[in-house]
Amino acid sequence: MAGILYLVATPIGNLEDMTFRAVRILKEADLIAAEDTRNSIKILKHFDIDTPMTSYHEFNKIDKGLSLIEKLKEGQNIAVITDAGTPGISDPGEELVDMCYENGIEVQAIPGPAAVITAVTTSGQACRRFAFEAFLPKDKKERKRILEELKNETRTMIVYEAPHHLIGTLKELKDTLGADRSITLCRELTKKHEEKIRTTIGQALDSYETKEPRGEYVLVIAGKSKTEVIEEKRAAFEDMSIEDHLDIYLQQGMDKKEAMKAVAKDRGVSKRDIYNALL
């Protein structure tokens, strides 16, 4: 009988966030696959966990993943942990889970800390709908493409960033989203020097003219407001004649009455205004 792969969340800062279940699973597992064994050994020692450990990270995730799959097939239970947080969330784990599904191996999550959830729920930004981007791509073309997509995003956006790249990323966000867009900068979450600042992108940039960014950051950025979306849509029709605007909907198969109603909605006027203009 095949073993079980456990995705075990570990603290993102405060060790008291480790769950009882996480400790038990790590003690009972046959093997722990850790992103960085040098970091993970500190947690294991703190909780008196002496389970054997192996390295599983971004640069060996395929070869080591295949090796772990064989051990799981033999009946071993394996727990995956990362340096901090939940495996698979901007950390190794996703590919191994995919391999497990391909091989009919059970996967269980041992829930716990995740920087993205900790940040968005304490940011003061809307958190009913959000888009998690993790770290923006390093490739310039791919990065530009993602930023262009974010320009019209109406959901709250979450981006991870290292301190030495923070100012550059804020400049890109300012160019893409505007200086007045609301943002909450979350730093050193759950740690001694935890800090959350809700401000605007422009004001955030100004503040770092006199201080150096320190610690890992989670940027929680407000999405484009419905008002902005409506105003931009209306502005797009300002240079178009009402006749041409109406023709767009007629060509889509609408009858004239429904088309006039759609044009009126696009332009923020009454249907009668459109009727009178067409006359």
C-alpha positions as YAML, in Angstrom:
chain: A
units: angstrom
residues:
- id: 1
  name: MET
  ca: [0.00, 0.00, 0.00]
- id: 2
  name: ALA
  ca: [1.34, 3.42, -1.00]
- id: 3
  name: GLY
  ca: [2.23, 6.01, 1.60]
- id: 4
  name: ILE
  ca: [0.79, 9.50, 2.01]
- id: 5
  name: LEU
  ca: [2.35, 12.81, 1.04]
- id: 6
  name: TYR
  ca: [1.76, 15.45, 3.71]
- id: 7
  name: LEU
  ca: [2.12, 19.16, 2.92]
- id: 8
  name: VAL
  ca: [2.98, 20.60, 6.32]
- id: 9
  name: ALA
  ca: [2.73, 24.35, 6.91]
- id: 10
  name: THR
  ca: [5.41, 25.79, 9.19]
- id: 11
  name: PRO
  ca: [5.60, 29.20, 10.93]
- id: 12
  name: ILE
  ca: [6.41, 32.26, 8.83]
- id: 13
  name: GLY
  ca: [8.08, 33.84, 11.83]
- id: 14
  name: ASN
  ca: [6.61, 33.08, 15.24]
- id: 15
  name: LEU
  ca: [7.29, 29.48, 16.25]
- id: 16
  name: GLU
  ca: [4.17, 29.47, 18.45]
- id: 17
  name: ASP
  ca: [2.13, 29.27, 15.21]
- id: 18
  name: MET
  ca: [3.19, 25.64, 14.74]
- id: 19
  name: THR
  ca: [0.13, 23.39, 15.15]
- id: 20
  name: PHE
  ca: [-0.04, 20.28, 17.34]
- id: 21
  name: ARG
  ca: [-1.01, 18.25, 14.28]
- id: 22
  name: ALA
  ca: [1.97, 19.52, 12.29]
- id: 23
  name: VAL
  ca: [4.35, 18.45, 15.06]
- id: 24
  name: ARG
  ca: [2.72, 15.01, 15.30]
- id: 25
  name: ILE
  ca: [2.83, 14.39, 11.54]
- id: 26
  name: LEU
  ca: [6.47, 15.43, 11.33]
- id: 27
  name: LYS
  ca: [7.32, 13.02, 14.17]
- id: 28
  name: GLU
  ca: [5.34, 10.15, 12.67]
- id: 29
  name: ALA
  ca: [6.51, 10.57, 9.05]
- id: 30
  name: ASP
  ca: [9.15, 8.22, 7.67]
- id: 31
  name: LEU
  ca: [10.92, 11.09, 5.92]
- id: 32
  name: ILE
  ca: [10.80, 14.90, 5.82]
- id: 33
  name: ALA
  ca: [11.51, 16.60, 2.49]
- id: 34
  name: ALA
  ca: [12.73, 20.11, 3.36]
- id: 35
  name: GLU
  ca: [13.39, 23.11, 1.12]
- id: 36
  name: ASP
  ca: [16.55, 23.96, 3.07]
- id: 37
  name: THR
  ca: [17.67, 21.42, 5.67]
- id: 38
  name: ARG
  ca: [19.88, 24.05, 7.36]
- id: 39
  name: ASN
  ca: [16.84, 26.19, 8.14]
- id: 40
  name: SER
  ca: [14.45, 23.35, 8.88]
- id: 41
  name: ILE
  ca: [16.74, 21.70, 11.42]
- id: 42
  name: LYS
  ca: [16.10, 24.67, 13.74]
- id: 43
  name: ILE
  ca: [12.36, 23.99, 13.79]
- id: 44
  name: LEU
  ca: [12.84, 20.25, 14.17]
- id: 45
  name: LYS
  ca: [15.19, 20.72, 17.12]
- id: 46
  name: HIS
  ca: [12.81, 23.20, 18.75]
- id: 47
  name: PHE
  ca: [9.98, 20.65, 18.71]
- id: 48
  name: ASP
  ca: [12.18, 17.59, 19.44]
- id: 49
  name: ILE
  ca: [11.55, 16.03, 16.01]
- id: 50
  name: ASP
  ca: [14.22, 13.52, 14.95]
- id: 51
  name: THR
  ca: [12.67, 12.22, 11.72]
- id: 52
  name: PRO
  ca: [15.22, 11.74, 8.89]
- id: 53
  name: MET
  ca: [15.37, 14.69, 6.52]
- id: 54
  name: THR
  ca: [16.25, 15.09, 2.83]
- id: 55
  name: SER
  ca: [16.63, 18.14, 0.62]
- id: 56
  name: TYR
  ca: [13.80, 19.01, -1.79]
- id: 57
  name: HIS
  ca: [14.02, 22.42, -3.45]
- id: 58
  name: GLU
  ca: [13.49, 24.40, -6.67]
- id: 59
  name: PHE
  ca: [16.65, 23.10, -8.34]
- id: 60
  name: ASN
  ca: [16.17, 19.36, -7.71]
- id: 61
  name: LYS
  ca: [12.36, 19.19, -7.63]
- id: 62
  name: ILE
  ca: [12.07, 16.91, -10.68]
- id: 63
  name: ASP
  ca: [14.80, 14.34, -9.99]
- id: 64
  name: LYS
  ca: [14.22, 14.35, -6.24]
- id: 65
  name: GLY
  ca: [10.48, 14.33, -6.84]
- id: 66
  name: LEU
  ca: [10.75, 11.09, -8.82]
- id: 67
  name: SER
  ca: [12.84, 9.59, -6.01]
- id: 68
  name: LEU
  ca: [10.25, 10.62, -3.41]
- id: 69
  name: ILE
  ca: [7.46, 9.12, -5.52]
- id: 70
  name: GLU
  ca: [9.26, 5.76, -5.47]
- id: 71
  name: LYS
  ca: [9.55, 5.91, -1.68]
- id: 72
  name: LEU
  ca: [5.84, 6.74, -1.43]
- id: 73
  name: LYS
  ca: [5.02, 3.78, -3.68]
- id: 74
  name: GLU
  ca: [7.01, 1.58, -1.29]
- id: 75
  name: GLY
  ca: [4.70, 2.66, 1.53]
- id: 76
  name: GLN
  ca: [6.69, 5.43, 3.18]
- id: 77
  name: ASN
  ca: [4.85, 8.50, 4.48]
- id: 78
  name: ILE
  ca: [6.62, 11.73, 3.50]
- id: 79
  name: ALA
  ca: [6.12, 15.23, 4.91]
- id: 80
  name: VAL
  ca: [7.09, 18.26, 2.81]
- id: 81
  name: ILE
  ca: [8.09, 21.48, 4.55]
- id: 82
  name: THR
  ca: [9.49, 24.76, 3.23]
- id: 83
  name: ASP
  ca: [11.57, 27.45, 4.89]
- id: 84
  name: ALA
  ca: [8.37, 29.16, 6.07]
- id: 85
  name: GLY
  ca: [4.68, 28.90, 5.28]
- id: 86
  name: THR
  ca: [2.68, 26.44, 3.21]
- id: 87
  name: PRO
  ca: [4.39, 24.19, 0.62]
- id: 88
  name: GLY
  ca: [3.24, 24.95, -2.93]
- id: 89
  name: ILE
  ca: [2.48, 28.61, -2.22]
- id: 90
  name: SER
  ca: [5.45, 30.36, -3.86]
- id: 91
  name: ASP
  ca: [7.55, 27.45, -2.55]
- id: 92
  name: PRO
  ca: [8.38, 23.90, -3.73]
- id: 93
  name: GLY
  ca: [5.55, 21.37, -3.58]
- id: 94
  name: GLU
  ca: [3.29, 21.95, -6.58]
- id: 95
  name: GLU
  ca: [5.17, 19.61, -8.92]
- id: 96
  name: LEU
  ca: [5.40, 16.83, -6.33]
- id: 97
  name: VAL
  ca: [1.63, 17.00, -5.72]
- id: 98
  name: ASP
  ca: [1.08, 16.69, -9.49]
- id: 99
  name: MET
  ca: [3.34, 13.62, -9.57]
- id: 100
  name: CYS
  ca: [1.33, 12.09, -6.71]
- id: 101
  name: TYR
  ca: [-1.93, 12.49, -8.62]
- id: 102
  name: GLU
  ca: [-0.33, 10.94, -11.71]
- id: 103
  name: ASN
  ca: [0.70, 7.93, -9.60]
- id: 104
  name: GLY
  ca: [-2.46, 7.54, -7.52]
- id: 105
  name: ILE
  ca: [-0.79, 8.61, -4.27]
- id: 106
  name: GLU
  ca: [-2.84, 10.31, -1.56]
- id: 107
  name: VAL
  ca: [-2.00, 13.93, -0.67]
- id: 108
  name: GLN
  ca: [-3.03, 15.56, 2.60]
- id: 109
  name: ALA
  ca: [-2.58, 19.16, 3.74]
- id: 110
  name: ILE
  ca: [-1.65, 20.02, 7.30]
- id: 111
  name: PRO
  ca: [-2.89, 23.62, 7.26]
- id: 112
  name: GLY
  ca: [-1.21, 26.49, 8.97]
- id: 113
  name: PRO
  ca: [0.59, 29.76, 8.31]
- id: 114
  name: ALA
  ca: [0.69, 31.37, 4.85]
- id: 115
  name: ALA
  ca: [2.05, 34.88, 4.35]
- id: 116
  name: VAL
  ca: [-0.49, 35.67, 1.63]
- id: 117
  name: ILE
  ca: [-3.50, 34.98, 3.89]
- id: 118
  name: THR
  ca: [-1.90, 36.65, 6.92]
- id: 119
  name: ALA
  ca: [-1.20, 39.78, 4.86]
- id: 120
  name: VAL
  ca: [-4.48, 40.15, 3.00]
- id: 121
  name: THR
  ca: [-6.66, 39.62, 6.07]
- id: 122
  name: THR
  ca: [-4.79, 42.24, 8.11]
- id: 123
  name: SER
  ca: [-4.12, 44.74, 5.30]
- id: 124
  name: GLY
  ca: [-7.27, 46.84, 5.50]
- id: 125
  name: GLN
  ca: [-7.79, 46.16, 1.79]
- id: 126
  name: ALA
  ca: [-10.78, 44.26, 0.39]
- id: 127
  name: CYS
  ca: [-10.21, 40.53, 0.89]
- id: 128
  name: ARG
  ca: [-13.38, 38.87, -0.47]
- id: 129
  name: ARG
  ca: [-11.74, 38.54, -3.91]
- id: 130
  name: PHE
  ca: [-8.00, 38.64, -4.45]
- id: 131
  name: ALA
  ca: [-5.36, 37.67, -6.99]
- id: 132
  name: PHE
  ca: [-2.12, 36.19, -5.67]
- id: 133
  name: GLU
  ca: [0.87, 36.95, -7.90]
- id: 134
  name: ALA
  ca: [3.68, 35.88, -5.50]
- id: 135
  name: PHE
  ca: [7.02, 37.20, -6.82]
- id: 136
  name: LEU
  ca: [6.76, 39.01, -10.16]
- id: 137
  name: PRO
  ca: [8.72, 37.24, -12.94]
- id: 138
  name: LYS
  ca: [12.39, 38.15, -13.35]
- id: 139
  name: ASP
  ca: [12.20, 37.89, -17.15]
- id: 140
  name: LYS
  ca: [11.58, 41.45, -18.43]
- id: 141
  name: LYS
  ca: [9.05, 40.51, -21.13]
- id: 142
  name: GLU
  ca: [7.07, 38.22, -18.86]
- id: 143
  name: ARG
  ca: [7.18, 40.79, -16.06]
- id: 144
  name: LYS
  ca: [5.87, 43.50, -18.40]
- id: 145
  name: ARG
  ca: [3.06, 41.21, -19.55]
- id: 146
  name: ILE
  ca: [1.99, 40.44, -15.98]
- id: 147
  name: LEU
  ca: [2.06, 44.12, -15.01]
- id: 148
  name: GLU
  ca: [-0.13, 44.97, -18.03]
- id: 149
  name: GLU
  ca: [-2.62, 42.33, -16.89]
- id: 150
  name: LEU
  ca: [-2.67, 43.82, -13.40]
- id: 151
  name: LYS
  ca: [-3.50, 47.25, -14.83]
- id: 152
  name: ASN
  ca: [-7.14, 46.23, -15.28]
- id: 153
  name: GLU
  ca: [-7.41, 43.86, -12.31]
- id: 154
  name: THR
  ca: [-10.40, 44.70, -10.11]
- id: 155
  name: ARG
  ca: [-9.52, 42.22, -7.36]
- id: 156
  name: THR
  ca: [-7.07, 42.98, -4.55]
- id: 157
  name: MET
  ca: [-3.57, 41.95, -5.64]
- id: 158
  name: ILE
  ca: [-0.87, 40.35, -3.47]
- id: 159
  name: VAL
  ca: [2.80, 40.50, -4.46]
- id: 160
  name: TYR
  ca: [5.85, 39.21, -2.57]
- id: 161
  name: GLU
  ca: [9.06, 41.21, -2.70]
- id: 162
  name: ALA
  ca: [12.57, 41.14, -1.23]
- id: 163
  name: PRO
  ca: [13.86, 44.35, 0.42]
- id: 164
  name: HIS
  ca: [16.57, 45.01, -2.19]
- id: 165
  name: HIS
  ca: [14.01, 44.92, -5.03]
- id: 166
  name: LEU
  ca: [11.19, 46.78, -3.25]
- id: 167
  name: ILE
  ca: [11.83, 50.31, -4.55]
- id: 168
  name: GLY
  ca: [12.17, 49.12, -8.15]
- id: 169
  name: THR
  ca: [8.93, 47.15, -7.91]
- id: 170
  name: LEU
  ca: [7.09, 50.12, -6.37]
- id: 171
  name: LYS
  ca: [8.26, 52.29, -9.27]
- id: 172
  name: GLU
  ca: [6.90, 49.75, -11.75]
- id: 173
  name: LEU
  ca: [3.60, 49.57, -9.87]
- id: 174
  name: LYS
  ca: [3.38, 53.37, -9.86]
- id: 175
  name: ASP
  ca: [3.93, 53.50, -13.63]
- id: 176
  name: THR
  ca: [1.33, 50.77, -14.18]
- id: 177
  name: LEU
  ca: [-1.35, 51.44, -11.56]
- id: 178
  name: GLY
  ca: [-0.79, 55.10, -10.70]
- id: 179
  name: ALA
  ca: [0.62, 56.91, -7.69]
- id: 180
  name: ASP
  ca: [-2.76, 57.19, -5.96]
- id: 181
  name: ARG
  ca: [-3.54, 53.45, -5.85]
- id: 182
  name: SER
  ca: [-4.01, 52.20, -2.28]
- id: 183
  name: ILE
  ca: [-1.42, 49.71, -1.03]
- id: 184
  name: THR
  ca: [-0.56, 48.07, 2.29]
- id: 185
  name: LEU
  ca: [3.07, 47.15, 2.83]
- id: 186
  name: CYS
  ca: [3.32, 44.20, 5.23]
- id: 187
  name: ARG
  ca: [6.77, 43.50, 6.63]
- id: 188
  name: GLU
  ca: [8.20, 40.79, 8.90]
- id: 189
  name: LEU
  ca: [4.79, 39.21, 9.49]
- id: 190
  name: THR
  ca: [4.34, 37.48, 12.91]
- id: 191
  name: LYS
  ca: [7.89, 38.51, 13.89]
- id: 192
  name: LYS
  ca: [9.10, 40.94, 16.53]
- id: 193
  name: HIS
  ca: [9.34, 43.89, 14.14]
- id: 194
  name: GLU
  ca: [6.09, 43.22, 12.25]
- id: 195
  name: GLU
  ca: [4.83, 46.31, 10.46]
- id: 196
  name: LYS
  ca: [1.82, 47.07, 8.25]
- id: 197
  name: ILE
  ca: [1.49, 50.45, 6.54]
- id: 198
  name: ARG
  ca: [-1.59, 51.32, 4.49]
- id: 199
  name: THR
  ca: [-0.79, 54.18, 2.15]
- id: 200
  name: THR
  ca: [-0.61, 54.90, -1.59]
- id: 201
  name: ILE
  ca: [2.02, 53.65, -4.02]
- id: 202
  name: GLY
  ca: [3.32, 57.21, -4.50]
- id: 203
  name: GLN
  ca: [3.56, 57.90, -0.78]
- id: 204
  name: ALA
  ca: [5.24, 54.54, -0.20]
- id: 205
  name: LEU
  ca: [7.94, 55.45, -2.73]
- id: 206
  name: ASP
  ca: [8.46, 58.86, -1.12]
- id: 207
  name: SER
  ca: [8.91, 57.26, 2.30]
- id: 208
  name: TYR
  ca: [11.80, 55.11, 1.10]
- id: 209
  name: GLU
  ca: [13.78, 58.14, 0.01]
- id: 210
  name: THR
  ca: [14.80, 58.53, 3.65]
- id: 211
  name: LYS
  ca: [14.84, 54.93, 4.89]
- id: 212
  name: GLU
  ca: [16.15, 51.58, 3.66]
- id: 213
  name: PRO
  ca: [13.69, 48.69, 3.09]
- id: 214
  name: ARG
  ca: [14.31, 45.86, 5.53]
- id: 215
  name: GLY
  ca: [12.77, 42.41, 5.87]
- id: 216
  name: GLU
  ca: [10.58, 40.42, 3.52]
- id: 217
  name: TYR
  ca: [7.57, 42.31, 2.16]
- id: 218
  name: VAL
  ca: [4.07, 41.34, 1.14]
- id: 219
  name: LEU
  ca: [2.41, 44.08, -0.93]
- id: 220
  name: VAL
  ca: [-1.38, 44.12, -0.80]
- id: 221
  name: ILE
  ca: [-2.66, 46.38, -3.56]
- id: 222
  name: ALA
  ca: [-6.20, 47.59, -4.12]
- id: 223
  name: GLY
  ca: [-7.76, 46.56, -7.43]
- id: 224
  name: LYS
  ca: [-9.17, 49.03, -9.93]
- id: 225
  name: SER
  ca: [-12.44, 50.43, -8.61]
- id: 226
  name: LYS
  ca: [-15.76, 49.92, -10.40]
- id: 227
  name: THR
  ca: [-15.99, 53.69, -10.83]
- id: 228
  name: GLU
  ca: [-12.67, 53.73, -12.70]
- id: 229
  name: VAL
  ca: [-13.80, 50.86, -14.93]
- id: 230
  name: ILE
  ca: [-17.06, 52.63, -15.80]
- id: 231
  name: GLU
  ca: [-15.34, 55.97, -16.44]
- id: 232
  name: GLU
  ca: [-12.73, 54.39, -18.69]
- id: 233
  name: LYS
  ca: [-15.39, 52.51, -20.61]
- id: 234
  name: ARG
  ca: [-17.38, 55.69, -21.16]
- id: 235
  name: ALA
  ca: [-14.28, 57.62, -22.17]
- id: 236
  name: ALA
  ca: [-13.56, 54.99, -24.83]
- id: 237
  name: PHE
  ca: [-16.86, 55.86, -26.54]
- id: 238
  name: GLU
  ca: [-16.46, 59.64, -26.45]
- id: 239
  name: ASP
  ca: [-14.77, 59.81, -29.85]
- id: 240
  name: MET
  ca: [-17.25, 57.37, -31.43]
- id: 241
  name: SER
  ca: [-20.49, 58.54, -32.99]
- id: 242
  name: ILE
  ca: [-23.70, 57.20, -31.51]
- id: 243
  name: GLU
  ca: [-24.52, 55.65, -34.90]
- id: 244
  name: ASP
  ca: [-21.25, 53.71, -34.98]
- id: 245
  name: HIS
  ca: [-21.69, 52.73, -31.34]
- id: 246
  name: LEU
  ca: [-25.20, 51.43, -32.06]
- id: 247
  name: ASP
  ca: [-23.92, 49.53, -35.08]
- id: 248
  name: ILE
  ca: [-21.53, 47.51, -32.87]
- id: 249
  name: TYR
  ca: [-24.48, 45.97, -31.02]
- id: 250
  name: LEU
  ca: [-26.63, 45.57, -34.12]
- id: 251
  name: GLN
  ca: [-23.84, 43.53, -35.73]
- id: 252
  name: GLN
  ca: [-23.82, 41.31, -32.64]
- id: 253
  name: GLY
  ca: [-27.43, 40.37, -33.39]
- id: 254
  name: MET
  ca: [-29.27, 42.68, -30.97]
- id: 255
  name: ASP
  ca: [-32.52, 44.28, -32.08]
- id: 256
  name: LYS
  ca: [-32.50, 48.07, -32.29]
- id: 257
  name: LYS
  ca: [-34.34, 48.57, -28.99]
- id: 258
  name: GLU
  ca: [-31.87, 46.46, -27.00]
- id: 259
  name: ALA
  ca: [-28.92, 47.99, -28.86]
- id: 260
  name: MET
  ca: [-30.07, 51.52, -27.94]
- id: 261
  name: LYS
  ca: [-30.42, 50.42, -24.31]
- id: 262
  name: ALA
  ca: [-26.84, 49.04, -24.33]
- id: 263
  name: VAL
  ca: [-25.47, 52.23, -25.90]
- id: 264
  name: ALA
  ca: [-27.23, 54.34, -23.27]
- id: 265
  name: LYS
  ca: [-25.72, 52.24, -20.49]
- id: 266
  name: ASP
  ca: [-22.21, 52.48, -21.99]
- id: 267
  name: ARG
  ca: [-22.46, 56.27, -22.19]
- id: 268
  name: GLY
  ca: [-24.17, 56.82, -18.85]
- id: 269
  name: VAL
  ca: [-27.21, 58.52, -20.37]
- id: 270
  name: SER
  ca: [-30.89, 57.66, -20.74]
- id: 271
  name: LYS
  ca: [-32.31, 55.59, -23.57]
- id: 272
  name: ARG
  ca: [-34.42, 58.62, -24.57]
- id: 273
  name: ASP
  ca: [-31.24, 60.68, -25.02]
- id: 274
  name: ILE
  ca: [-29.93, 58.08, -27.46]
- id: 275
  name: TYR
  ca: [-33.30, 57.96, -29.28]
- id: 276
  name: ASN
  ca: [-33.38, 61.76, -29.63]
- id: 277
  name: ALA
  ca: [-29.77, 61.90, -30.83]
- id: 278
  name: LEU
  ca: [-30.48, 59.29, -33.51]
- id: 279
  name: LEU
  ca: [-33.51, 61.26, -34.69]
...
